[in-house]
Amino acid sequence: MRAKTVLPAVAMTAVSMVLTLAVVVMWLGTAVPWPVALVVGLGIDGGWLATLAYERRLAAQGDHNRAVTAVGWSFGILAAGVLVAHALTAEHSAGAWLAVAWLPIAAKALWLVHAMWERTALTPVALDAIRGIQQEARDEAAVARARLRAEAATEETRLTAVTEAGARVARVQAKTAQTLSSAWSTLETARAGEETGRALTSVTARVTPGVTPRWELPVWGPSEPLTSRSLEAAPALTDEALDVIVDEIRTSETPALSYREMAARFRAAGHSASEVRLRAAWKRVA
């Protein structure tokens, strides 16, 4: 993994140094002796390479020096400036020389990327742990999604079953109501018939003398439920009075009576209370 960032930086550095040296020798060789131009080119490349080596040494120690970094970038900008100046003064292929003038800056940028990679690099053990955590999170998310889908499908099935059952109950109730309506209609027709009524009156008179000759149909219709007030005609006992009565009946024998025995004796004594209140009183005293 380290070679993926360091090899491009090394290659770019070598190309930019060779190109800078060649440009300096060709450009300044016409104005000064070529050994002087060679020394200038080697000075630029050597200064850049020296600062780069020192930066790499500091990076290996986990340190950083802004002054060294600034000097390194200065040499890179100087080399790029030499290439740009040569491209602008060249009589032939100026565009081609200008197109490669960015190579020193690009080499410095690649070394910067490599340094950032080194600062963020992790050991294989840490990478394996991170991959394990990510895989565990993906597994938990997949299980949660599957559970939600299964619960949704189950709820949909339950609602469908309840709806179908309700529809069947409604159909049965409608059919039963229709049957009862037909039966009541038949009974009404029989009761209203003159011959049928006469025959029924005759039979009824002989079996049960003195009853009304005309028989009536039973009432078929909505009925009102009994209220708690009608169920308990006597005044309702307070909780304190009810507790006293329940405790007296429960402890009237030894061992104490069970709830069923106490409830039976409570009703037999003429007391009145709902089952809920009676059981609550039993829990309070027992």
C-alpha positions in Angstrom: 0.0 0.0 0.0 2.9 2.4 0.7 4.3 2.0 -2.8 1.1 3.3 -4.3 1.9 6.8 -3.1 5.7 6.8 -2.8 6.5 5.5 -6.3 4.6 8.2 -8.2 6.2 10.9 -6.0 9.7 9.5 -6.7 9.1 9.2 -10.4 7.7 12.7 -10.6 10.6 14.1 -8.6 13.2 12.4 -10.9 11.5 13.7 -14.0 11.2 17.2 -12.7 14.9 17.3 -11.6 16.2 16.0 -14.9 13.9 18.4 -16.8 15.0 21.4 -14.6 18.7 20.5 -15.1 18.3 20.2 -18.8 16.4 23.5 -19.2 19.0 25.4 -17.1 21.9 24.0 -19.0 20.2 24.8 -22.4 18.9 28.2 -21.4 21.9 29.5 -19.5 24.5 27.7 -21.7 24.1 30.3 -24.3 24.9 33.2 -21.9 27.4 31.6 -19.6 29.8 28.6 -19.9 28.0 25.3 -19.6 29.8 24.2 -16.4 28.3 27.3 -14.7 24.9 26.5 -16.0 25.3 22.9 -14.8 26.2 24.1 -11.4 23.2 26.3 -11.3 20.9 23.4 -12.3 22.4 21.0 -9.8 22.1 23.7 -7.1 18.4 24.1 -7.7 17.9 20.3 -7.8 20.2 19.7 -4.9 18.5 22.2 -2.7 15.1 20.8 -3.5 16.3 17.2 -2.9 18.1 18.2 0.4 15.0 19.9 1.8 12.8 17.0 0.7 15.2 14.5 2.4 15.1 16.5 5.6 11.3 16.7 5.5 11.1 13.0 5.1 13.4 12.5 8.1 11.3 14.8 10.3 8.1 13.0 9.1 9.6 9.6 10.0 10.2 11.0 13.5 6.6 12.3 13.7 7.8 15.9 13.6 7.3 18.8 11.3 9.2 22.1 10.6 7.5 24.9 8.8 10.7 26.6 7.8 12.1 23.5 6.1 8.7 23.0 4.3 8.8 26.7 3.2 12.3 26.3 1.8 11.4 23.1 0.0 8.4 24.8 -1.7 10.6 27.8 -2.5 13.0 25.5 -4.5 10.0 23.9 -6.2 8.5 27.2 -7.2 12.0 28.4 -8.4 12.3 25.3 -10.6 8.8 25.8 -12.0 9.7 29.5 -12.6 12.8 28.6 -14.5 10.8 26.2 -16.7 8.1 28.9 -17.3 10.7 31.5 -18.1 12.4 29.2 -20.6 9.1 28.4 -22.2 8.2 32.0 -22.6 11.6 32.9 -24.2 11.9 29.8 -26.4 11.6 30.3 -30.1 10.4 26.8 -30.9 8.0 24.5 -29.0 7.1 27.1 -26.4 3.7 25.5 -25.7 5.4 22.1 -25.1 7.9 23.6 -22.6 5.1 25.5 -20.9 3.0 22.3 -20.6 5.7 20.6 -18.5 6.6 23.6 -16.3 4.2 22.3 -13.6 6.1 19.1 -12.9 8.2 20.4 -9.9 5.0 21.7 -8.2 3.3 18.4 -9.0 6.2 16.4 -7.5 6.0 18.5 -4.2 2.2 17.9 -4.2 2.7 14.1 -4.5 5.1 14.1 -1.6 2.5 16.0 0.4 -0.1 13.4 -0.4 2.3 10.6 0.6 3.0 12.4 3.9 -0.7 12.7 4.6 -1.1 9.0 3.8 1.6 8.1 6.3 0.0 10.2 9.0 -3.3 8.4 8.5 -2.0 4.9 7.9 -3.3 2.1 10.2 -1.9 -1.3 11.0 -3.5 -4.5 9.5 -4.8 -5.3 13.0 -6.6 -2.0 13.2 -7.9 -2.3 9.7 -9.3 -5.8 10.4 -10.9 -4.5 13.6 -12.6 -1.7 11.6 -13.8 -4.1 8.9 -15.2 -6.3 11.6 -17.1 -3.5 13.3 -18.4 -2.3 9.9 -19.5 -5.9 9.0 -21.2 -6.3 12.4 -23.1 -3.0 11.9 -24.2 -4.1 8.4 -25.3 -7.5 9.8 -27.3 -5.8 12.6 -28.9 -3.4 10.1 -29.8 -6.3 7.8 -31.3 -8.3 10.7 -33.3 -5.3 11.8 -34.7 -4.7 8.3 -35.6 -8.4 8.0 -37.4 -8.3 11.4 -39.3 -5.2 10.4 -40.4 -6.8 7.1 -41.4 -10.0 8.8 -43.4 -8.0 11.4 -45.1 -6.0 8.7 -46.0 -9.1 6.8 -47.4 -10.8 9.9 -49.4 -7.7 10.8 -50.8 -7.5 7.2 -51.7 -11.2 7.4 -53.4 -10.7 10.8 -55.4 -7.7 9.5 -56.5 -9.6 6.4 -57.7 -12.5 8.6 -59.5 -10.2 11.0 -61.1 -8.4 8.1 -62.2 -11.6 6.4 -63.6 -12.9 9.8 -65.5 -9.7 10.3 -66.9 -9.9 6.8 -68.0 -13.5 7.5 -69.7 -12.5 10.8 -71.5 -9.7 9.0 -72.7 -12.0 6.3 -73.9 -14.5 8.9 -75.7 -11.7 10.9 -77.3 -10.4 7.7 -78.4 -13.9 6.7 -79.8 -14.6 10.3 -81.6 -11.2 10.3 -83.2 -12.1 7.0 -84.2 -15.5 8.2 -85.7 -14.0 11.4 -87.5 -11.4 9.4 -89.0 -14.0 7.1 -90.1 -16.1 10.1 -91.7 -13.2 11.8 -93.5 -12.3 8.6 -94.8 -15.8 8.4 -96.0 -15.7 12.0 -97.7 -12.3 11.4 -99.4 -13.6 8.3 -100.6 -16.6 10.3 -101.8 -14.5 13.2 -103.6 -12.1 10.9 -105.3 -14.8 8.9 -109.0 -15.2 9.7 -109.2 -18.9 9.5 -105.9 -19.5 11.3 -106.9 -17.1 14.1 -110.3 -18.9 14.5 -108.6 -22.3 14.7 -106.1 -21.1 17.2 -108.8 -19.4 19.3 -110.8 -22.6 19.4 -107.8 -24.7 20.5 -106.8 -22.2 23.1 -110.2 -21.9 24.6 -110.5 -25.6 25.2 -107.1 -26.1 26.7 -106.8 -22.9 28.8 -110.3 -21.5 29.4 -110.5 -17.8 30.1 -107.4 -16.7 28.2 -107.5 -14.0 25.5 -108.6 -15.7 22.2 -106.2 -13.6 20.1 -102.5 -14.6 20.6 -99.7 -12.0 20.3 -96.3 -12.3 18.7 -93.2 -12.0 20.9 -91.4 -8.7 20.8 -88.5 -8.8 18.3 -86.3 -5.7 18.4 -83.6 -3.8 20.3 -83.5 -4.2 24.1 -82.0 -1.9 26.7 -79.3 -3.4 28.9 -79.8 -3.4 32.7 -77.9 -0.7 34.6 -76.0 -1.2 37.7 -78.6 0.8 39.6 -81.3 -1.8 38.7 -79.0 -4.7 39.6 -78.4 -3.2 43.1 -81.7 -2.0 44.3 -80.4 -1.5 47.8 -78.2 1.5 48.6 -74.6 0.8 47.7 -72.3 0.2 50.7 -69.3 2.4 51.2 -65.8 0.8 50.9 -65.3 1.0 54.7 -68.6 -0.7 55.5 -68.0 -3.3 52.8 -64.5 -4.0 54.2 -66.0 -4.5 57.7 -68.7 -6.9 56.5 -66.3 -8.9 54.4 -63.8 -9.2 57.3 -66.5 -10.3 59.7 -67.8 -13.0 57.4 -64.2 -14.1 56.5 -63.1 -14.5 60.1 -66.3 -15.9 61.4 -64.7 -19.4 61.3 -61.3 -20.8 61.9 -59.5 -21.2 59.6 -60.7 -18.1 57.6 -63.2 -18.7 54.9 -62.1 -18.7 51.2 -63.4 -16.0 48.8 -66.1 -18.2 47.3 -67.4 -19.2 50.7 -67.3 -15.6 51.9 -69.1 -14.4 48.8 -71.8 -17.0 49.1 -72.5 -16.0 52.8 -72.3 -12.4 51.8 -75.1 -12.8 49.2 -77.1 -15.1 51.6 -77.0 -12.5 54.3 -78.9 -10.1 51.9 -76.0 -7.7 51.3 -75.6 -6.3 47.8 -72.3 -5.4 46.0 -70.9 -5.9 42.6 -68.4 -8.7 42.0 -65.6 -6.2 41.3 -66.1 -4.3 44.6 -66.5 -7.5 46.6 -63.3 -8.9 45.2 -61.5 -5.6 45.9 -62.7 -5.6 49.5 -61.5 -9.2 49.9 -58.1 -8.2 48.7 -58.0 -5.2 51.1 -58.8 -7.2 54.2 -57.0 -10.4 53.3 
